[in-house]
């Protein structure tokens, strides 16, 4: 009789030993799940940082262009558009009879008034600059296309 119970006893003992320890398969599964979860977390963090960097760059571009347009707006308020003004170049005579020219030079928005003064920095590379006119003497807006193909329409 003791021989019959012996194999049952051995079987139940090996089951108890397996339950009390961690198997290699369980370890591999937990490592795989951890790696998958970490990969997902790092991809979210990377996407957020990339988006944040692009947003910061766009805000910097807009801020710089707004400063340049404010200079054009201020000059327009104190003067009048002159003949010879084209879509690529704006010529204004101010209240003390000086000619002030706004145009694109060396991929930068510049103002010429007794010498060239750049309104944008080297970081902001402009591909195309167009002044849009409501009438011959009144400028309506400025279209600016950057080297990275981003386009801004700034109203005056």
SULWO-V616126 format. One record per backbone hydrogen bond with DSSP energy under -0.5 kcal/mol. NH is the residue of the N-H (numbers start at 1). CO is the residue of the C=O. Records with the same first field share a line. If there is no record, write none. Layout:
# SULWO-V616126
NH->CO + CO
This chain:
# SULWO-V616126
5->1
6->2
7->3
8->4
9->5
10->6
11->7
12->8
13->9
14->10
15->11
16->12
17->13
18->14
19->15
20->16
21->17 + 18
27->23
28->24
29->25
30->26
31->27
32->28
33->29
34->30
35->31
36->32
37->33
38->34
39->35
40->36
41->37
42->38
43->39
44->40
45->41
46->42
47->43
48->44
49->45
50->46
51->47
52->48
53->49
54->50
55->51
56->52
57->53
58->54
59->55
60->56
61->57
62->58
63->59
64->60
65->61
66->62
67->63
68->64
69->65
70->66
71->67
72->68
73->69
74->70
75->71
76->72
77->73
78->74
79->76
80->93
81->137
82->91
85->82
86->89
90->102
91->89
92->100
93->80
94->92 + 98
95->78
97->94
100->92 + 98
101->112
102->90
103->110
104->88
105->103 + 108
108->105
110->103 + 108
111->117
112->101
113->111 + 115
117->111
119->109
120->109
124->121
125->123
126->107 + 124
127->145
128->145
130->143
131->87
132->141
134->138
135->138
138->135
140->132
141->132
142->154
143->130
144->142 + 152
145->128
146->144 + 150
147->125
149->146
152->144
154->142 + 152
155->153
156->140
